[in-house]
C-alpha cells in the first residue's frame, strides 16, 4: 500500500511540474500582436510619406463655353498610402480658353450621396466662375465616386483615403504644363467636409498654397462624423458600432486634424453663413481663432441669414472675394 501511495504521489508531482512548466512557458511568451493597418493614415505617418507623382490625363468634354472647357480628368493614387499598387480617380476640370499660364485651383467638395453624384458636384458652380476669371480648376471625385475605382470596404479607411487622394493630386500638378497651367501657382478650395480635407492636406503637406474654405468641418475626429448621425436611417447605430471597434485598436487623436492645425503655413480665407445648420457658425469662429493663434494669415467673412451653401445672400460676395484673394495671392 505504501508503494502505491509513493507511485501515485510521484506521478502527481510529475504532472503538476509539467503543468507548471507549461504555464510558466506560456506566461513568458509575448502576446500576439493585433495588426493595425490603419496606423499608416495617422497624421504623423502621412507627413513622412512620399506621395506618388501621377500623370494627369484628360477625357470626355462635358461642357464648353466661350470662356472655358469642362472635361473629365484622371490620375492614379496609391491603394494604400505606401503601396505601389494604384487606383484610378476621376474628376472634373475647367480649363480657360487661351494660351497664357493659368494658376491652378484644386477643389474639394463636401459630402454627397453616391447614388446621385455627378462629377463636379458640390464645386462646379464656383469652379465655372473661377474658370471664367482665368483659373484652371480640378475637382477630384474621390474613390467610390464618378468613374473612380471603388473605395476601401473598411469604413474608416474609406475616409482616410481622401487624404491620400488629395495629397497625390497636389503632388501631381506638374503634369499640367502642357495645357497652359502655371504649376508654380496653386491654390486650394474646400467646402464643408472638403474644407476638412483641405485643412488636413495643408497640415500634412506643409505647403503654403492660398486656400479658400466655405463652411469647413473643423471639429475633432470622430465627433466631426458623429454629429451627422441623425441624418442616417439607423441614426448612427452602424457607425457607432464600427467606431467602438476602431477605438479598441487605435487612438482617435492620432487621426484628428484639429491636433495638427499648428502645422499649417498657408494663407486662408474663410466664409461662413450664420444660419448654417450643417457646420455650426461657432465651429468656424473657433477654427479662425485657433489658426490666428498659430500666426496663420486668416481673413474671415460671415454672411447673416446665409445657409450652408451661403444662400440666399452670401454666395455672390463669397465668390467675388475668393477671386480677389486668389489673384492677389497667386
Secondary structure, DSSP 4 states (H G I P E B T S, - for coil): -HHHHHHHHHHHHHHHHHHHHHHHHHHHSPPPPPP-GGGGGSHHHHHT-----PPPEEEEEEEE-SSEEEEEEEEEEESSTT-S-EEEEEEEEEEESSSS-EEEEEEE-----TTT--TTTTTHHHHHHHHHTTEEEEEE--TTSTTSPPPPSSHHHHHHHHHHHHHHHHTTGGGGGGGTEEEEEEEEEEETHHHHHHHHHHHHH-----EEEES---SPTTHHHHTTGGGSTTTTHHHHHHHHHHHHHS-GGGG-GGGGGGG--S-EEEEEETT-SSS-HHHHHHHHHHHHHTT--EEEEEETT--TT-TTTTHHHHHHHHHHHHHHH-
